[in-house]
Amino acid sequence: MKCRVCDSTKLKEVLNLGEQPWCNNFLKKKDIGREKKYPLVLLFCKSCSLVQLNHTVKKEIMFSDHTYLSGITKTLSDHFERVSNDLNKKYNKENKIKRILDIGSNDGTFLKHFKKKKWDILGVESSKKISQIANRNNIKTINKFFNLKLAKRIKKNFDFINASGIFFHLEELHSFTKGVKLLLKKDGVFIVQFLYMKSIVENTAFDQIYHEHLLYYNLVTLEKLLNKHGLEIFDCNLESVHGGQMVAYVNHSGRRKKTKRYLNFLKKEIRSGCNKIDYYKKFRKKVENLKAKNLKFLNTAKKNKKTIFGIGAPAKGNTLLNYFKLNKKTITKLLEKNNMRKNLYAPGSHIPIVLEHEEKKIPDIYYVLAWNFKKEILKNFKKRKIKSEFYFPINT
């Protein structure tokens, strides 16, 4: 295998999470036990420092009919609103109508904040079902995978292009980046929102590693990719959403001066050693210790005949459930807000999914797989005066 960014063959395994089904393959009852499994192994490139998966599950399998909805959590919607207001304040001081493209636009949650500002908006979304939801909500959305070929068909230039939670998914990495460069105006801004690998390691958030996430960037490694295509980061900001999501602001090379904030983040990366292989050897040990701690808690609860429900059926939760080898004997069911996952089963663990508002029973313990929405979850359950124990397998 060659590095996905620099084509080097100097790749070293740093974490092996075993054979796992792809995490968004939620199952109907008739499909239980028939799901295909793939290696989930993390590699480190000794040439450019990029952390990446060793195996690619075809994008048509994972993204053509996924059930993830970005609009069901207030935390994420609020984050998108902050980013939209920040963009408007910094780069639209004359308050003109601007044109924005959102790639991986999902149900249109991000774009709706720009629609309120009367901007010219366009989304690109790979899932047929999700793009239909967006279009029904009057968020103009193209149901395609974004790449250079599609960019040439769009034939517009944009003041802003956003890629939230998509830029680390890319099977067609270089074609995608070339497409962005083609459509971005001379003084335009490309916003890349991505899970920050340094934060993943600091939080031991290994569940963020799954087949949809092919690439795991720090700022140094992302810059190397962008520079190959005449783009560069000039500013960035670390948001708390998802346990640490970096928002990088990118332009055509040489268009803007790099901010002190961005340069300070680069200095922190150098000090931490997060672009060196030893950093990931330590990460592997941290993951093993976290697994032991969680299994000790769950086995003790089971021995004491405690009932346990999972909160959330997020894609990342399936990495954790399968790596820990958990099933419905330990966690009886998963409570989920997303109606599209009602009456389905988690891949691999085969734990049944029920809608949170329809479940009347109260367990002894809530095992919170959607830990990245901790504050929102605790607030909602406090309103219901529920006194069960809440256990966060990854506690940021």
C-alpha positions in Angstrom: 0.0 0.0 0.0 1.1 3.6 -0.7 0.4 6.6 1.5 -2.8 8.3 0.5 -1.1 11.8 0.4 2.5 11.3 -0.6 2.6 7.9 -2.2 5.4 6.6 0.1 5.5 2.9 1.0 7.1 3.6 4.4 3.9 2.8 6.4 4.0 1.3 9.9 1.0 -0.2 11.8 0.3 1.7 15.0 -3.2 0.4 16.1 -5.2 -2.7 15.2 -8.9 -2.8 16.1 -9.5 -6.1 14.5 -12.0 -7.2 11.8 -15.1 -5.0 12.0 -18.2 -4.3 9.9 -18.4 -0.8 8.5 -20.0 1.2 11.2 -23.0 2.7 9.5 -24.3 -0.6 8.2 -27.2 -0.8 10.7 -29.0 -4.1 10.1 -32.6 -5.3 9.6 -33.4 -8.4 11.6 -33.1 -10.6 8.5 -29.5 -9.4 7.9 -28.1 -10.1 11.4 -24.9 -12.2 11.1 -24.6 -11.6 7.3 -22.7 -8.3 7.5 -19.2 -8.3 5.9 -16.2 -7.4 8.0 -13.0 -5.6 7.1 -9.7 -4.9 8.8 -9.6 -1.8 10.9 -5.9 -1.0 11.1 -4.2 2.4 11.6 -1.0 3.1 9.8 1.6 5.9 10.2 3.5 7.2 7.2 7.1 7.7 8.0 7.6 10.1 5.1 4.8 12.7 5.7 3.4 11.7 9.1 -0.1 11.1 7.9 -2.1 8.6 10.0 -4.5 6.6 7.8 -6.4 3.3 7.4 -4.8 0.3 5.7 -8.1 -0.7 4.0 -10.6 1.1 1.8 -14.3 0.1 1.9 -15.7 1.5 -1.4 -17.5 4.8 -1.0 -20.5 3.5 -2.9 -21.0 0.9 -0.1 -20.7 3.3 2.7 -22.1 6.6 1.6 -24.8 6.1 -1.1 -27.5 5.2 1.5 -26.3 6.2 4.9 -28.6 7.2 7.8 -26.6 9.9 9.6 -28.5 13.1 10.1 -26.6 16.2 11.3 -29.7 18.1 12.3 -30.9 15.9 15.1 -28.6 17.2 17.8 -28.7 20.8 19.0 -25.0 20.8 19.9 -24.0 20.2 16.3 -26.5 22.7 14.9 -25.3 25.4 17.3 -21.7 24.7 16.2 -22.6 25.2 12.6 -24.4 28.4 13.4 -21.2 29.7 15.2 -19.1 28.9 12.2 -21.6 30.6 9.8 -21.6 33.7 12.0 -17.8 33.7 12.2 -17.5 33.4 8.4 -19.9 36.3 7.8 -18.3 38.5 10.4 -14.7 38.0 9.3 -15.0 37.7 5.5 -18.2 39.6 4.6 -17.8 42.9 6.4 -19.6 44.7 3.6 -22.6 42.3 4.2 -23.1 41.4 0.6 -24.9 38.3 -0.7 -22.2 35.6 -1.1 -22.2 32.2 -2.8 -21.4 29.0 -0.7 -21.0 25.4 -1.6 -21.2 22.7 1.2 -19.7 19.4 0.3 -21.2 16.5 2.3 -24.1 18.8 3.1 -26.2 16.1 4.7 -29.7 17.3 5.5 -28.7 21.0 5.0 -28.3 21.9 8.6 -25.1 24.0 7.9 -26.5 25.7 4.8 -29.8 26.7 6.5 -27.9 29.3 8.5 -26.7 30.9 5.3 -30.1 30.7 3.7 -31.3 32.9 6.5 -28.7 35.5 5.4 -30.1 35.3 1.8 -26.9 33.8 0.5 -26.7 31.7 -2.7 -26.4 28.2 -1.4 -25.7 24.8 -2.9 -25.1 21.4 -1.3 -23.5 18.2 -2.5 -24.6 15.0 -0.7 -23.9 11.4 -1.6 -26.9 9.8 0.2 -30.0 9.7 -1.9 -32.4 9.7 1.1 -30.6 12.5 2.9 -30.3 14.7 -0.1 -34.1 14.2 -0.7 -34.7 15.5 2.9 -32.5 18.6 2.2 -34.3 19.4 -1.1 -37.7 19.0 0.6 -36.5 21.6 3.1 -35.6 23.9 0.1 -31.9 23.4 0.5 -30.7 22.9 -3.1 -28.7 19.7 -3.0 -27.0 17.7 -5.7 -27.0 13.9 -5.0 -23.5 13.0 -6.2 -20.0 12.2 -4.9 -17.9 15.3 -5.2 -14.8 15.1 -7.3 -13.0 17.1 -10.1 -15.5 15.7 -12.7 -18.5 17.0 -10.8 -16.7 20.4 -10.1 -16.4 20.9 -13.9 -20.1 20.3 -14.3 -21.1 22.8 -11.6 -19.5 25.6 -13.6 -19.7 28.2 -10.8 -17.2 29.8 -8.6 -17.8 30.2 -4.9 -16.8 32.7 -2.2 -16.8 29.9 0.4 -16.6 26.1 0.1 -17.2 24.0 3.2 -16.3 20.4 4.0 -17.5 19.4 7.4 -16.7 15.9 8.5 -16.1 14.8 4.9 -12.5 15.7 4.1 -11.1 12.7 6.0 -13.6 10.3 4.3 -12.1 10.7 0.8 -11.3 7.8 -1.4 -10.8 10.3 -4.3 -8.6 12.6 -2.2 -6.6 14.4 -4.9 -9.5 14.6 -7.3 -11.7 16.2 -4.6 -9.0 18.7 -3.7 -8.5 19.6 -7.4 -12.3 20.2 -7.6 -12.2 22.6 -4.6 -9.4 24.6 -6.1 -11.2 24.8 -9.4 -14.4 26.2 -7.9 -12.9 28.5 -5.2 -12.8 32.2 -6.2 -9.5 34.0 -6.3 -10.0 35.4 -2.8 -12.3 32.6 -1.6 -12.1 30.6 1.6 -12.3 26.8 1.9 -13.4 25.7 5.3 -12.2 22.2 6.3 -13.8 20.9 9.5 -12.1 17.7 10.6 -11.6 15.4 13.6 -8.2 16.6 15.0 -5.9 13.6 15.5 -4.0 15.3 18.3 -7.3 15.6 20.2 -8.3 12.0 19.4 -5.1 10.8 21.0 -5.3 13.2 24.0 -8.9 12.0 24.7 -8.2 8.3 23.9 -11.1 8.6 21.6 -10.3 5.6 19.5 -13.9 5.1 18.6 -13.5 8.0 16.1 -11.5 5.5 14.0 -13.7 3.6 11.6 -13.9 2.7 7.9 -15.6 5.9 6.8 -12.6 7.9 8.3 -9.8 7.0 6.0 -7.5 9.9 7.0 -6.6 11.4 10.4 -5.1 14.8 10.1 -3.1 17.1 12.2 -2.5 20.6 10.8 1.0 19.7 9.6 -0.2 16.7 7.6 -3.3 18.5 6.2 -1.0 21.4 5.0 1.2 18.9 3.1 -1.9 17.7 1.1 -3.2 21.1 0.4 0.2 22.4 -0.7 0.3 19.8 -3.4 -2.7 21.5 -5.0 -1.8 25.2 -4.6 -3.8 25.7 -1.4 -2.7 26.5 2.1 -4.1 27.0 5.6 -4.0 30.6 6.9 -6.1 30.3 10.1 -7.7 27.7 12.3 -9.7 27.2 15.4 -10.3 24.2 17.6 -13.9 23.6 18.5 -15.1 21.4 21.3 -17.7 19.5 19.2 -17.0 15.8 18.7 -14.4 16.0 21.4 -12.1 18.2 19.4 -12.9 19.3 15.8 -10.5 21.6 14.0 -11.8 24.2 11.7 -9.1 25.2 9.2 -9.5 28.2 6.9 -7.8 27.6 3.6 -7.1 29.8 0.5 -5.2 29.8 -2.7 -1.5 29.8 -1.8 -0.1 33.3 -0.9 -3.5 35.1 -0.8 -3.5 35.9 3.0 -1.0 36.1 5.8 -1.0 33.2 8.2 -2.5 34.2 11.6 -0.8 34.0 14.9 -3.5 31.6 16.1 -2.6 29.1 13.3 1.2 29.5 13.9 0.6 28.9 17.7 -1.3 25.6 16.9 1.7 24.5 14.8 4.1 25.2 17.6 1.9 23.1 20.0 2.0 20.2 17.5 5.8 20.3 17.4 6.0 20.4 21.2 3.5 17.5 21.6 5.3 15.2 19.1 1.9 14.4 17.5 3.5 14.0 14.1 6.0 11.3 15.2 5.4 7.6 15.4 6.2 7.3 19.1 3.1 9.4 19.9 0.9 6.6 18.4 2.7 3.8 20.1 1.7 5.4 23.4 -1.8 5.9 22.0 -2.1 2.1 21.4 -1.3 1.5 25.1 -3.8 4.1 26.2 -6.5 2.3 24.1 -5.7 -1.0 25.6 -5.9 0.4 29.2 -9.2 2.1 28.4 -10.7 -1.2 27.1 -9.6 -3.0 30.3 -11.2 -0.2 32.5 -14.5 -0.3 30.6 -14.8 -4.1 30.6 -14.1 -4.2 34.4 -16.9 -1.7 34.9 -19.4 -3.6 32.7 -18.5 -7.0 34.0 -19.0 -5.8 37.6 -22.3 -4.3 36.7 -23.4 -7.5 35.0 -22.3 -9.6 38.0 -24.4 -7.4 40.2 -27.4 -7.9 37.8 -27.6 -4.2 36.8 -29.6 -3.4 33.6 -27.6 -1.4 31.1 -28.9 0.6 28.1 -26.7 2.4 25.6 -27.4 6.1 24.8 -27.1 6.8 21.2 -26.4 4.5 18.2 -23.6 6.6 16.6 -21.3 5.1 14.0 -18.3 5.5 16.3 -20.1 3.5 19.0 -19.9 0.4 16.8 -16.1 0.7 16.7 -16.1 0.6 20.5 -18.8 -2.2 20.8 -17.0 -4.4 18.4 -13.5 -3.8 19.7 -14.8 -4.5 23.3 -16.7 -7.5 21.9 -19.9 -6.4 23.5 -23.5 -7.6 22.7 -27.0 -7.5 24.0 -26.1 -9.9 26.9 -24.3 -6.9 28.5 -26.1 -3.9 26.9 -29.7 -4.7 26.4 -30.6 -2.0 23.8 -29.4 1.3 22.3 -31.6 4.4 22.7 -31.5 6.6 19.6 -33.1 9.9 18.4 -32.7 9.2 14.7 -36.0 7.8 13.4 -34.1 6.3 10.4 -32.5 3.8 12.7 -35.7 2.7 14.5 -36.0 -1.1 14.8 -32.5 -1.7 13.3 -29.6 -3.5 14.9 -26.0 -2.4 15.5 -23.6 -4.1 13.1 -21.4 -6.7 14.7 -22.8 -6.5 18.3 -26.5 -7.0 17.0 -27.8 -4.9 19.9 -31.4 -3.7 19.1 -32.1 0.0 18.5 -35.2 1.7 19.9 -36.2 5.3 19.8 -35.4 7.2 23.0 -38.8 8.8 23.4 -40.6 5.5 23.0 -38.7 3.6 25.7 -40.5 3.6 29.0 -38.2 1.4 31.1 -35.4 3.0 33.1 -32.2 1.0 33.5 -29.7 1.0 36.3 -27.0 2.3 34.1 -26.9 4.4 30.9 -23.7 3.6 28.9 -23.2 6.7 26.8 -21.9 5.9 23.4 -22.7 9.4 22.1 -20.3 10.8 24.7 -19.5 13.9 22.5 -22.9 15.2 23.3 -22.4 14.8 27.1 -23.7 18.1 28.2 -26.8 18.0 26.0 -27.6 14.4 27.1 -27.2 15.1 30.9 -29.3 18.2 30.6 -32.2 16.3 28.8 -32.2 13.5 31.2 -32.1 15.8 34.2 -35.3 17.4 33.0 -36.9 14.0 33.2 -35.6 13.6 36.8 -33.9 10.3 36.0 -31.5 9.2 38.7 -29.8 6.3 36.9 -26.0 6.1 36.7 -24.4 7.6 33.5 -21.2 6.0 32.4 -19.1 7.6 29.7 -16.7 5.1 28.1 -14.7 8.0 26.8 -14.8 10.9 29.2 -13.5 14.1 27.8 
